[in-house]
Amino acid sequence: MANRLVGERRRFDKPQRRDQSDDMLPDFRLTDTARPTAIEVYGMESNDAYRARKLQKQAPYASRNEPCVEWIPPSPLSSVALPSPT
């Protein structure tokens, strides 16, 4: 995902730790969209505990109507629709 973002010349950050105001730590955050857009990369779909944690991560984005793009490998990265930069 990072290679794609760089290749498409997108502005993004890779949060390394939570800020006091953050309750989520996305894998990446697009900063060139109208509202910052979280990008979550999920990868261990065969693990029940991981899938439960995934649901816990999805809930706050949905309840706050925050933009979030998800990629679940091994789905092709090209299948992920990124929002247009503003």
PyMOL Python script that loads the backbone (N, CA, C, O; Angstrom):
from pymol import cmd

cmd.read_pdbstr("""\
ATOM      1  N   MET A   1       0.824  -1.189   0.000  1.00  0.00           N
ATOM      2  CA  MET A   1       0.000   0.000   0.000  1.00  0.00           C
ATOM      3  C   MET A   1       0.872   1.258   0.000  1.00  0.00           C
ATOM      4  O   MET A   1       0.588   2.211  -0.726  1.00  0.00           O
ATOM      5  N   ALA A   2       1.916   1.262   0.799  1.00  0.00           N
ATOM      6  CA  ALA A   2       2.790   2.438   0.829  1.00  0.00           C
ATOM      7  C   ALA A   2       3.387   2.701  -0.551  1.00  0.00           C
ATOM      8  O   ALA A   2       3.456   3.850  -0.987  1.00  0.00           O
ATOM      9  N   ASN A   3       3.814   1.655  -1.234  1.00  0.00           N
ATOM     10  CA  ASN A   3       4.378   1.821  -2.574  1.00  0.00           C
ATOM     11  C   ASN A   3       3.347   2.411  -3.531  1.00  0.00           C
ATOM     12  O   ASN A   3       3.680   3.258  -4.360  1.00  0.00           O
ATOM     13  N   ARG A   4       2.106   1.968  -3.418  1.00  0.00           N
ATOM     14  CA  ARG A   4       1.059   2.513  -4.286  1.00  0.00           C
ATOM     15  C   ARG A   4       0.844   3.990  -3.995  1.00  0.00           C
ATOM     16  O   ARG A   4       0.756   4.798  -4.920  1.00  0.00           O
ATOM     17  N   LEU A   5       0.760   4.349  -2.720  1.00  0.00           N
ATOM     18  CA  LEU A   5       0.532   5.749  -2.354  1.00  0.00           C
ATOM     19  C   LEU A   5       1.663   6.640  -2.856  1.00  0.00           C
ATOM     20  O   LEU A   5       1.423   7.732  -3.373  1.00  0.00           O
ATOM     21  N   VAL A   6       2.886   6.169  -2.700  1.00  0.00           N
ATOM     22  CA  VAL A   6       4.041   6.940  -3.191  1.00  0.00           C
ATOM     23  C   VAL A   6       3.988   7.027  -4.716  1.00  0.00           C
ATOM     24  O   VAL A   6       4.187   8.098  -5.289  1.00  0.00           O
ATOM     25  N   GLY A   7       3.718   5.893  -5.369  1.00  0.00           N
ATOM     26  CA  GLY A   7       3.664   5.858  -6.830  1.00  0.00           C
ATOM     27  C   GLY A   7       2.602   6.776  -7.403  1.00  0.00           C
ATOM     28  O   GLY A   7       2.775   7.333  -8.486  1.00  0.00           O
ATOM     29  N   GLU A   8       1.504   6.934  -6.679  1.00  0.00           N
ATOM     30  CA  GLU A   8       0.421   7.811  -7.128  1.00  0.00           C
ATOM     31  C   GLU A   8       0.601   9.243  -6.625  1.00  0.00           C
ATOM     32  O   GLU A   8      -0.258  10.100  -6.831  1.00  0.00           O
ATOM     33  N   ARG A   9       1.729   9.483  -5.964  1.00  0.00           N
ATOM     34  CA  ARG A   9       2.074  10.815  -5.447  1.00  0.00           C
ATOM     35  C   ARG A   9       1.005  11.357  -4.501  1.00  0.00           C
ATOM     36  O   ARG A   9       0.658  12.537  -4.539  1.00  0.00           O
ATOM     37  N   ARG A  10       0.498  10.472  -3.660  1.00  0.00           N
ATOM     38  CA  ARG A  10      -0.504  10.872  -2.676  1.00  0.00           C
ATOM     39  C   ARG A  10       0.191  11.408  -1.438  1.00  0.00           C
ATOM     40  O   ARG A  10       1.312  11.013  -1.119  1.00  0.00           O
ATOM     41  N   ARG A  11      -0.486  12.313  -0.746  1.00  0.00           N
ATOM     42  CA  ARG A  11       0.026  12.800   0.536  1.00  0.00           C
ATOM     43  C   ARG A  11      -0.601  11.935   1.621  1.00  0.00           C
ATOM     44  O   ARG A  11      -1.818  11.766   1.680  1.00  0.00           O
ATOM     45  N   PHE A  12       0.257  11.394   2.476  1.00  0.00           N
ATOM     46  CA  PHE A  12      -0.225  10.505   3.532  1.00  0.00           C
ATOM     47  C   PHE A  12       0.784  10.480   4.657  1.00  0.00           C
ATOM     48  O   PHE A  12       1.930  10.905   4.510  1.00  0.00           O
ATOM     49  N   ASP A  13       0.326   9.972   5.780  1.00  0.00           N
ATOM     50  CA  ASP A  13       1.267   9.704   6.857  1.00  0.00           C
ATOM     51  C   ASP A  13       1.074   8.278   7.326  1.00  0.00           C
ATOM     52  O   ASP A  13       0.069   7.629   7.037  1.00  0.00           O
ATOM     53  N   LYS A  14       2.059   7.820   8.051  1.00  0.00           N
ATOM     54  CA  LYS A  14       2.059   6.472   8.622  1.00  0.00           C
ATOM     55  C   LYS A  14       2.160   6.660  10.128  1.00  0.00           C
ATOM     56  O   LYS A  14       3.261   6.741  10.674  1.00  0.00           O
ATOM     57  N   PRO A  15       1.009   6.729  10.804  1.00  0.00           N
ATOM     58  CA  PRO A  15       1.059   6.945  12.252  1.00  0.00           C
ATOM     59  C   PRO A  15       1.856   5.848  12.942  1.00  0.00           C
ATOM     60  O   PRO A  15       1.673   4.663  12.663  1.00  0.00           O
ATOM     61  N   GLN A  16       2.734   6.252  13.839  1.00  0.00           N
ATOM     62  CA  GLN A  16       3.573   5.301  14.558  1.00  0.00           C
ATOM     63  C   GLN A  16       3.056   5.039  15.971  1.00  0.00           C
ATOM     64  O   GLN A  16       3.299   3.978  16.545  1.00  0.00           O
ATOM     65  N   ARG A  17       2.353   6.004  16.513  1.00  0.00           N
ATOM     66  CA  ARG A  17       1.772   5.813  17.838  1.00  0.00           C
ATOM     67  C   ARG A  17       0.557   6.716  17.963  1.00  0.00           C
ATOM     68  O   ARG A  17       0.408   7.694  17.231  1.00  0.00           O
ATOM     69  N   ARG A  18      -0.283   6.377  18.878  1.00  0.00           N
ATOM     70  CA  ARG A  18      -1.505   7.151  19.082  1.00  0.00           C
ATOM     71  C   ARG A  18      -1.200   8.493  19.714  1.00  0.00           C
ATOM     72  O   ARG A  18      -0.363   8.609  20.610  1.00  0.00           O
ATOM     73  N   ASP A  19      -1.888   9.485  19.233  1.00  0.00           N
ATOM     74  CA  ASP A  19      -1.887  10.799  19.855  1.00  0.00           C
ATOM     75  C   ASP A  19      -2.908  10.723  20.989  1.00  0.00           C
ATOM     76  O   ASP A  19      -3.763   9.837  20.981  1.00  0.00           O
ATOM     77  N   GLN A  20      -2.839  11.618  21.948  1.00  0.00           N
ATOM     78  CA  GLN A  20      -3.792  11.586  23.065  1.00  0.00           C
ATOM     79  C   GLN A  20      -5.225  11.682  22.587  1.00  0.00           C
ATOM     80  O   GLN A  20      -6.128  11.143  23.228  1.00  0.00           O
ATOM     81  N   SER A  21      -5.454  12.364  21.465  1.00  0.00           N
ATOM     82  CA  SER A  21      -6.814  12.528  20.960  1.00  0.00           C
ATOM     83  C   SER A  21      -7.264  11.360  20.082  1.00  0.00           C
ATOM     84  O   SER A  21      -8.428  11.304  19.685  1.00  0.00           O
ATOM     85  N   ASP A  22      -6.364  10.433  19.774  1.00  0.00           N
ATOM     86  CA  ASP A  22      -6.683   9.299  18.896  1.00  0.00           C
ATOM     87  C   ASP A  22      -7.106   8.074  19.693  1.00  0.00           C
ATOM     88  O   ASP A  22      -6.501   7.734  20.709  1.00  0.00           O
ATOM     89  N   ASP A  23      -8.152   7.425  19.215  1.00  0.00           N
ATOM     90  CA  ASP A  23      -8.486   6.120  19.777  1.00  0.00           C
ATOM     91  C   ASP A  23      -8.219   5.019  18.752  1.00  0.00           C
ATOM     92  O   ASP A  23      -8.409   3.836  19.035  1.00  0.00           O
ATOM     93  N   MET A  24      -7.775   5.421  17.557  1.00  0.00           N
ATOM     94  CA  MET A  24      -7.475   4.474  16.491  1.00  0.00           C
ATOM     95  C   MET A  24      -6.065   4.760  15.962  1.00  0.00           C
ATOM     96  O   MET A  24      -5.586   5.893  16.005  1.00  0.00           O
ATOM     97  N   LEU A  25      -5.433   3.732  15.475  1.00  0.00           N
ATOM     98  CA  LEU A  25      -4.125   3.872  14.854  1.00  0.00           C
ATOM     99  C   LEU A  25      -4.190   3.182  13.490  1.00  0.00           C
ATOM    100  O   LEU A  25      -3.869   2.000  13.375  1.00  0.00           O
ATOM    101  N   PRO A  26      -4.608   3.928  12.448  1.00  0.00           N
ATOM    102  CA  PRO A  26      -4.711   3.294  11.130  1.00  0.00           C
ATOM    103  C   PRO A  26      -3.328   2.969  10.580  1.00  0.00           C
ATOM    104  O   PRO A  26      -2.319   3.497  11.047  1.00  0.00           O
ATOM    105  N   ASP A  27      -3.300   2.097   9.587  1.00  0.00           N
ATOM    106  CA  ASP A  27      -2.031   1.751   8.952  1.00  0.00           C
ATOM    107  C   ASP A  27      -1.456   2.954   8.206  1.00  0.00           C
ATOM    108  O   ASP A  27      -0.248   3.191   8.232  1.00  0.00           O
ATOM    109  N   PHE A  28      -2.328   3.706   7.546  1.00  0.00           N
ATOM    110  CA  PHE A  28      -1.950   4.922   6.836  1.00  0.00           C
ATOM    111  C   PHE A  28      -3.101   5.908   6.979  1.00  0.00           C
ATOM    112  O   PHE A  28      -4.224   5.535   7.321  1.00  0.00           O
ATOM    113  N   ARG A  29      -2.796   7.181   6.709  1.00  0.00           N
ATOM    114  CA  ARG A  29      -3.839   8.201   6.715  1.00  0.00           C
ATOM    115  C   ARG A  29      -3.582   9.128   5.529  1.00  0.00           C
ATOM    116  O   ARG A  29      -2.563   9.816   5.472  1.00  0.00           O
ATOM    117  N   LEU A  30      -4.530   9.136   4.578  1.00  0.00           N
ATOM    118  CA  LEU A  30      -4.429  10.075   3.465  1.00  0.00           C
ATOM    119  C   LEU A  30      -4.677  11.476   3.997  1.00  0.00           C
ATOM    120  O   LEU A  30      -5.633  11.706   4.737  1.00  0.00           O
ATOM    121  N   THR A  31      -3.820  12.407   3.623  1.00  0.00           N
ATOM    122  CA  THR A  31      -3.974  13.781   4.093  1.00  0.00           C
ATOM    123  C   THR A  31      -4.300  14.733   2.949  1.00  0.00           C
ATOM    124  O   THR A  31      -4.389  15.944   3.153  1.00  0.00           O
ATOM    125  N   ASP A  32      -4.476  14.194   1.751  1.00  0.00           N
ATOM    126  CA  ASP A  32      -4.791  15.044   0.601  1.00  0.00           C
ATOM    127  C   ASP A  32      -6.262  14.952   0.201  1.00  0.00           C
ATOM    128  O   ASP A  32      -6.626  15.306  -0.920  1.00  0.00           O
ATOM    129  N   THR A  33      -7.089  14.487   1.098  1.00  0.00           N
ATOM    130  CA  THR A  33      -8.526  14.397   0.867  1.00  0.00           C
ATOM    131  C   THR A  33      -9.224  15.468   1.695  1.00  0.00           C
ATOM    132  O   THR A  33      -8.634  16.030   2.617  1.00  0.00           O
ATOM    133  N   ALA A  34     -10.488  15.749   1.363  1.00  0.00           N
ATOM    134  CA  ALA A  34     -11.222  16.797   2.073  1.00  0.00           C
ATOM    135  C   ALA A  34     -11.188  16.555   3.579  1.00  0.00           C
ATOM    136  O   ALA A  34     -10.949  17.476   4.360  1.00  0.00           O
ATOM    137  N   ARG A  35     -11.424  15.337   3.966  1.00  0.00           N
ATOM    138  CA  ARG A  35     -11.250  14.907   5.360  1.00  0.00           C
ATOM    139  C   ARG A  35     -10.167  13.846   5.361  1.00  0.00           C
ATOM    140  O   ARG A  35     -10.131  13.019   4.449  1.00  0.00           O
ATOM    141  N   PRO A  36      -9.280  13.838   6.353  1.00  0.00           N
ATOM    142  CA  PRO A  36      -8.283  12.762   6.390  1.00  0.00           C
ATOM    143  C   PRO A  36      -8.968  11.392   6.281  1.00  0.00           C
ATOM    144  O   PRO A  36      -9.999  11.152   6.908  1.00  0.00           O
ATOM    145  N   THR A  37      -8.389  10.518   5.489  1.00  0.00           N
ATOM    146  CA  THR A  37      -8.970   9.210   5.221  1.00  0.00           C
ATOM    147  C   THR A  37      -8.056   8.120   5.764  1.00  0.00           C
ATOM    148  O   THR A  37      -6.902   8.001   5.352  1.00  0.00           O
ATOM    149  N   ALA A  38      -8.578   7.333   6.684  1.00  0.00           N
ATOM    150  CA  ALA A  38      -7.815   6.217   7.231  1.00  0.00           C
ATOM    151  C   ALA A  38      -7.707   5.114   6.185  1.00  0.00           C
ATOM    152  O   ALA A  38      -8.620   4.910   5.385  1.00  0.00           O
ATOM    153  N   ILE A  39      -6.595   4.415   6.200  1.00  0.00           N
ATOM    154  CA  ILE A  39      -6.413   3.221   5.377  1.00  0.00           C
ATOM    155  C   ILE A  39      -6.036   2.096   6.319  1.00  0.00           C
ATOM    156  O   ILE A  39      -5.036   2.171   7.032  1.00  0.00           O
ATOM    157  N   GLU A  40      -6.839   1.066   6.312  1.00  0.00           N
ATOM    158  CA  GLU A  40      -6.598  -0.119   7.139  1.00  0.00           C
ATOM    159  C   GLU A  40      -6.248  -1.284   6.228  1.00  0.00           C
ATOM    160  O   GLU A  40      -6.940  -1.543   5.243  1.00  0.00           O
ATOM    161  N   VAL A  41      -5.184  -1.977   6.558  1.00  0.00           N
ATOM    162  CA  VAL A  41      -4.763  -3.178   5.835  1.00  0.00           C
ATOM    163  C   VAL A  41      -4.980  -4.355   6.776  1.00  0.00           C
ATOM    164  O   VAL A  41      -4.329  -4.466   7.815  1.00  0.00           O
ATOM    165  N   TYR A  42      -5.894  -5.218   6.402  1.00  0.00           N
ATOM    166  CA  TYR A  42      -6.208  -6.390   7.222  1.00  0.00           C
ATOM    167  C   TYR A  42      -5.634  -7.621   6.547  1.00  0.00           C
ATOM    168  O   TYR A  42      -5.700  -7.745   5.324  1.00  0.00           O
ATOM    169  N   GLY A  43      -5.069  -8.536   7.331  1.00  0.00           N
ATOM    170  CA  GLY A  43      -4.410  -9.634   6.668  1.00  0.00           C
ATOM    171  C   GLY A  43      -4.583 -11.020   7.230  1.00  0.00           C
ATOM    172  O   GLY A  43      -4.209 -11.986   6.565  1.00  0.00           O
ATOM    173  N   MET A  44      -5.124 -11.171   8.405  1.00  0.00           N
ATOM    174  CA  MET A  44      -5.181 -12.508   9.004  1.00  0.00           C
ATOM    175  C   MET A  44      -6.624 -12.972   9.146  1.00  0.00           C
ATOM    176  O   MET A  44      -7.098 -13.247  10.248  1.00  0.00           O
ATOM    177  N   GLU A  45      -7.305 -13.052   8.022  1.00  0.00           N
ATOM    178  CA  GLU A  45      -8.728 -13.381   8.014  1.00  0.00           C
ATOM    179  C   GLU A  45      -9.027 -14.778   8.545  1.00  0.00           C
ATOM    180  O   GLU A  45     -10.169 -15.054   8.912  1.00  0.00           O
ATOM    181  N   SER A  46      -8.052 -15.653   8.597  1.00  0.00           N
ATOM    182  CA  SER A  46      -8.291 -17.005   9.103  1.00  0.00           C
ATOM    183  C   SER A  46      -8.204 -17.086  10.622  1.00  0.00           C
ATOM    184  O   SER A  46      -8.461 -18.142  11.199  1.00  0.00           O
ATOM    185  N   ASN A  47      -7.845 -15.985  11.276  1.00  0.00           N
ATOM    186  CA  ASN A  47      -7.672 -15.952  12.726  1.00  0.00           C
ATOM    187  C   ASN A  47      -8.906 -15.324  13.372  1.00  0.00           C
ATOM    188  O   ASN A  47      -9.212 -14.159  13.118  1.00  0.00           O
ATOM    189  N   ASP A  48      -9.613 -16.085  14.202  1.00  0.00           N
ATOM    190  CA  ASP A  48     -10.847 -15.587  14.818  1.00  0.00           C
ATOM    191  C   ASP A  48     -10.619 -14.351  15.675  1.00  0.00           C
ATOM    192  O   ASP A  48     -11.415 -13.414  15.617  1.00  0.00           O
ATOM    193  N   ALA A  49      -9.565 -14.326  16.459  1.00  0.00           N
ATOM    194  CA  ALA A  49      -9.284 -13.172  17.317  1.00  0.00           C
ATOM    195  C   ALA A  49      -8.983 -11.935  16.472  1.00  0.00           C
ATOM    196  O   ALA A  49      -9.394 -10.828  16.819  1.00  0.00           O
ATOM    197  N   TYR A  50      -8.276 -12.121  15.380  1.00  0.00           N
ATOM    198  CA  TYR A  50      -7.963 -11.000  14.491  1.00  0.00           C
ATOM    199  C   TYR A  50      -9.237 -10.441  13.860  1.00  0.00           C
ATOM    200  O   TYR A  50      -9.415  -9.225  13.784  1.00  0.00           O
ATOM    201  N   ARG A  51     -10.122 -11.332  13.409  1.00  0.00           N
ATOM    202  CA  ARG A  51     -11.385 -10.876  12.814  1.00  0.00           C
ATOM    203  C   ARG A  51     -12.234 -10.127  13.836  1.00  0.00           C
ATOM    204  O   ARG A  51     -12.901  -9.153  13.486  1.00  0.00           O
ATOM    205  N   ALA A  52     -12.219 -10.566  15.091  1.00  0.00           N
ATOM    206  CA  ALA A  52     -12.967  -9.861  16.143  1.00  0.00           C
ATOM    207  C   ALA A  52     -12.379  -8.465  16.354  1.00  0.00           C
ATOM    208  O   ALA A  52     -13.122  -7.494  16.498  1.00  0.00           O
ATOM    209  N   ARG A  53     -11.064  -8.362  16.371  1.00  0.00           N
ATOM    210  CA  ARG A  53     -10.414  -7.054  16.521  1.00  0.00           C
ATOM    211  C   ARG A  53     -10.712  -6.165  15.315  1.00  0.00           C
ATOM    212  O   ARG A  53     -10.882  -4.954  15.459  1.00  0.00           O
ATOM    213  N   LYS A  54     -10.774  -6.760  14.140  1.00  0.00           N
ATOM    214  CA  LYS A  54     -11.119  -6.004  12.931  1.00  0.00           C
ATOM    215  C   LYS A  54     -12.501  -5.363  13.085  1.00  0.00           C
ATOM    216  O   LYS A  54     -12.676  -4.194  12.745  1.00  0.00           O
ATOM    217  N   LEU A  55     -13.464  -6.101  13.584  1.00  0.00           N
ATOM    218  CA  LEU A  55     -14.804  -5.551  13.808  1.00  0.00           C
ATOM    219  C   LEU A  55     -14.766  -4.411  14.813  1.00  0.00           C
ATOM    220  O   LEU A  55     -15.482  -3.421  14.662  1.00  0.00           O
ATOM    221  N   GLN A  56     -13.928  -4.547  15.839  1.00  0.00           N
ATOM    222  CA  GLN A  56     -13.783  -3.475  16.834  1.00  0.00           C
ATOM    223  C   GLN A  56     -13.171  -2.230  16.200  1.00  0.00           C
ATOM    224  O   GLN A  56     -13.515  -1.112  16.583  1.00  0.00           O
ATOM    225  N   LYS A  57     -12.284  -2.404  15.253  1.00  0.00           N
ATOM    226  CA  LYS A  57     -11.667  -1.257  14.581  1.00  0.00           C
ATOM    227  C   LYS A  57     -12.641  -0.611  13.604  1.00  0.00           C
ATOM    228  O   LYS A  57     -12.622   0.609  13.436  1.00  0.00           O
ATOM    229  N   GLN A  58     -13.488  -1.403  12.958  1.00  0.00           N
ATOM    230  CA  GLN A  58     -14.417  -0.862  11.975  1.00  0.00           C
ATOM    231  C   GLN A  58     -15.535  -0.048  12.625  1.00  0.00           C
ATOM    232  O   GLN A  58     -16.010   0.927  12.043  1.00  0.00           O
ATOM    233  N   ALA A  59     -15.949  -0.436  13.805  1.00  0.00           N
ATOM    234  CA  ALA A  59     -17.107   0.193  14.459  1.00  0.00           C
ATOM    235  C   ALA A  59     -16.931   1.701  14.675  1.00  0.00           C
ATOM    236  O   ALA A  59     -17.837   2.453  14.317  1.00  0.00           O
ATOM    237  N   PRO A  60     -15.826   2.180  15.235  1.00  0.00           N
ATOM    238  CA  PRO A  60     -15.701   3.633  15.427  1.00  0.00           C
ATOM    239  C   PRO A  60     -15.719   4.425  14.120  1.00  0.00           C
ATOM    240  O   PRO A  60     -16.301   5.508  14.064  1.00  0.00           O
ATOM    241  N   TYR A  61     -15.096   3.902  13.080  1.00  0.00           N
ATOM    242  CA  TYR A  61     -15.137   4.602  11.795  1.00  0.00           C
ATOM    243  C   TYR A  61     -16.585   4.745  11.333  1.00  0.00           C
ATOM    244  O   TYR A  61     -17.003   5.819  10.900  1.00  0.00           O
ATOM    245  N   ALA A  62     -17.340   3.662  11.427  1.00  0.00           N
ATOM    246  CA  ALA A  62     -18.730   3.689  10.983  1.00  0.00           C
ATOM    247  C   ALA A  62     -19.587   4.599  11.854  1.00  0.00           C
ATOM    248  O   ALA A  62     -20.389   5.377  11.337  1.00  0.00           O
ATOM    249  N   SER A  63     -19.426   4.508  13.158  1.00  0.00           N
ATOM    250  CA  SER A  63     -20.284   5.304  14.049  1.00  0.00           C
ATOM    251  C   SER A  63     -20.012   6.796  13.923  1.00  0.00           C
ATOM    252  O   SER A  63     -20.911   7.609  14.139  1.00  0.00           O
ATOM    253  N   ARG A  64     -18.785   7.162  13.577  1.00  0.00           N
ATOM    254  CA  ARG A  64     -18.444   8.584  13.429  1.00  0.00           C
ATOM    255  C   ARG A  64     -18.484   9.042  11.972  1.00  0.00           C
ATOM    256  O   ARG A  64     -18.179  10.192  11.658  1.00  0.00           O
ATOM    257  N   ASN A  65     -18.866   8.118  11.092  1.00  0.00           N
ATOM    258  CA  ASN A  65     -18.932   8.414   9.660  1.00  0.00           C
ATOM    259  C   ASN A  65     -17.586   8.955   9.147  1.00  0.00           C
ATOM    260  O   ASN A  65     -17.542   9.892   8.350  1.00  0.00           O
ATOM    261  N   GLU A  66     -16.496   8.346   9.621  1.00  0.00           N
ATOM    262  CA  GLU A  66     -15.162   8.754   9.197  1.00  0.00           C
ATOM    263  C   GLU A  66     -14.751   7.956   7.966  1.00  0.00           C
ATOM    264  O   GLU A  66     -14.982   6.748   7.901  1.00  0.00           O
ATOM    265  N   PRO A  67     -14.150   8.618   7.002  1.00  0.00           N
ATOM    266  CA  PRO A  67     -13.718   7.891   5.816  1.00  0.00           C
ATOM    267  C   PRO A  67     -12.622   6.880   6.143  1.00  0.00           C
ATOM    268  O   PRO A  67     -11.654   7.186   6.838  1.00  0.00           O
ATOM    269  N   CYS A  68     -12.801   5.688   5.629  1.00  0.00           N
ATOM    270  CA  CYS A  68     -11.827   4.618   5.849  1.00  0.00           C
ATOM    271  C   CYS A  68     -11.827   3.705   4.633  1.00  0.00           C
ATOM    272  O   CYS A  68     -12.877   3.243   4.186  1.00  0.00           O
ATOM    273  N   VAL A  69     -10.652   3.456   4.113  1.00  0.00           N
ATOM    274  CA  VAL A  69     -10.460   2.539   2.995  1.00  0.00           C
ATOM    275  C   VAL A  69      -9.848   1.270   3.577  1.00  0.00           C
ATOM    276  O   VAL A  69      -8.953   1.335   4.420  1.00  0.00           O
ATOM    277  N   GLU A  70     -10.330   0.124   3.127  1.00  0.00           N
ATOM    278  CA  GLU A  70      -9.826  -1.150   3.635  1.00  0.00           C
ATOM    279  C   GLU A  70      -9.241  -1.982   2.499  1.00  0.00           C
ATOM    280  O   GLU A  70      -9.772  -2.013   1.389  1.00  0.00           O
ATOM    281  N   TRP A  71      -8.150  -2.644   2.803  1.00  0.00           N
ATOM    282  CA  TRP A  71      -7.556  -3.605   1.876  1.00  0.00           C
ATOM    283  C   TRP A  71      -7.341  -4.893   2.640  1.00  0.00           C
ATOM    284  O   TRP A  71      -6.762  -4.899   3.726  1.00  0.00           O
ATOM    285  N   ILE A  72      -7.814  -5.985   2.060  1.00  0.00           N
ATOM    286  CA  ILE A  72      -7.660  -7.297   2.679  1.00  0.00           C
ATOM    287  C   ILE A  72      -6.872  -8.183   1.712  1.00  0.00           C
ATOM    288  O   ILE A  72      -7.453  -8.827   0.839  1.00  0.00           O
ATOM    289  N   PRO A  73      -5.546  -8.212   1.873  1.00  0.00           N
ATOM    290  CA  PRO A  73      -4.755  -9.122   1.040  1.00  0.00           C
ATOM    291  C   PRO A  73      -5.217 -10.565   1.282  1.00  0.00           C
ATOM    292  O   PRO A  73      -5.607 -10.881   2.406  1.00  0.00           O
ATOM    293  N   PRO A  74      -5.192 -11.423   0.311  1.00  0.00           N
ATOM    294  CA  PRO A  74      -4.470 -11.299  -0.948  1.00  0.00           C
ATOM    295  C   PRO A  74      -5.277 -10.662  -2.074  1.00  0.00           C
ATOM    296  O   PRO A  74      -4.891 -10.790  -3.235  1.00  0.00           O
ATOM    297  N   SER A  75      -6.384  -9.980  -1.776  1.00  0.00           N
ATOM    298  CA  SER A  75      -7.097  -9.261  -2.837  1.00  0.00           C
ATOM    299  C   SER A  75      -6.114  -8.316  -3.529  1.00  0.00           C
ATOM    300  O   SER A  75      -5.249  -7.731  -2.878  1.00  0.00           O
ATOM    301  N   PRO A  76      -6.247  -8.170  -4.828  1.00  0.00           N
ATOM    302  CA  PRO A  76      -5.305  -7.292  -5.533  1.00  0.00           C
ATOM    303  C   PRO A  76      -5.397  -5.856  -5.021  1.00  0.00           C
ATOM    304  O   PRO A  76      -6.488  -5.334  -4.793  1.00  0.00           O
ATOM    305  N   LEU A  77      -4.272  -5.245  -4.849  1.00  0.00           N
ATOM    306  CA  LEU A  77      -4.238  -3.853  -4.403  1.00  0.00           C
ATOM    307  C   LEU A  77      -4.965  -2.954  -5.391  1.00  0.00           C
ATOM    308  O   LEU A  77      -5.533  -1.932  -5.006  1.00  0.00           O
ATOM    309  N   SER A  78      -4.947  -3.330  -6.649  1.00  0.00           N
ATOM    310  CA  SER A  78      -5.630  -2.533  -7.678  1.00  0.00           C
ATOM    311  C   SER A  78      -7.146  -2.517  -7.489  1.00  0.00           C
ATOM    312  O   SER A  78      -7.830  -1.673  -8.068  1.00  0.00           O
ATOM    313  N   SER A  79      -7.674  -3.436  -6.687  1.00  0.00           N
ATOM    314  CA  SER A  79      -9.127  -3.471  -6.441  1.00  0.00           C
ATOM    315  C   SER A  79      -9.555  -2.453  -5.385  1.00  0.00           C
ATOM    316  O   SER A  79     -10.750  -2.244  -5.175  1.00  0.00           O
ATOM    317  N   VAL A  80      -8.602  -1.829  -4.730  1.00  0.00           N
ATOM    318  CA  VAL A  80      -8.903  -0.852  -3.682  1.00  0.00           C
ATOM    319  C   VAL A  80      -9.117   0.513  -4.326  1.00  0.00           C
ATOM    320  O   VAL A  80      -8.225   1.043  -4.989  1.00  0.00           O
ATOM    321  N   ALA A  81     -10.311   1.080  -4.123  1.00  0.00           N
ATOM    322  CA  ALA A  81     -10.627   2.402  -4.654  1.00  0.00           C
ATOM    323  C   ALA A  81     -10.247   3.460  -3.628  1.00  0.00           C
ATOM    324  O   ALA A  81     -10.809   3.508  -2.534  1.00  0.00           O
ATOM    325  N   LEU A  82      -9.301   4.295  -3.985  1.00  0.00           N
ATOM    326  CA  LEU A  82      -8.901   5.383  -3.110  1.00  0.00           C
ATOM    327  C   LEU A  82      -9.697   6.635  -3.473  1.00  0.00           C
ATOM    328  O   LEU A  82      -9.987   6.867  -4.647  1.00  0.00           O
ATOM    329  N   PRO A  83     -10.050   7.440  -2.475  1.00  0.00           N
ATOM    330  CA  PRO A  83     -10.743   8.683  -2.803  1.00  0.00           C
ATOM    331  C   PRO A  83      -9.807   9.640  -3.541  1.00  0.00           C
ATOM    332  O   PRO A  83      -8.591   9.603  -3.352  1.00  0.00           O
ATOM    333  N   SER A  84     -10.368  10.470  -4.357  1.00  0.00           N
ATOM    334  CA  SER A  84      -9.576  11.430  -5.124  1.00  0.00           C
ATOM    335  C   SER A  84      -8.977  12.491  -4.199  1.00  0.00           C
ATOM    336  O   SER A  84      -9.592  12.883  -3.207  1.00  0.00           O
ATOM    337  N   PRO A  85      -7.786  12.943  -4.535  1.00  0.00           N
ATOM    338  CA  PRO A  85      -7.223  14.052  -3.752  1.00  0.00           C
ATOM    339  C   PRO A  85      -7.987  15.334  -4.053  1.00  0.00           C
ATOM    340  O   PRO A  85      -8.591  15.481  -5.115  1.00  0.00           O
ATOM    341  N   THR A  86      -7.947  16.258  -3.095  1.00  0.00           N
ATOM    342  CA  THR A  86      -8.621  17.535  -3.304  1.00  0.00           C
ATOM    343  C   THR A  86      -7.627  18.615  -3.625  1.00  0.00           C
ATOM    344  O   THR A  86      -8.012  19.765  -3.835  1.00  0.00           O
TER     345      THR A  86
END
""", "prot")
cmd.dss("prot")
cmd.show_as("cartoon", "prot")
cmd.util.cbc("prot")
cmd.orient("prot")
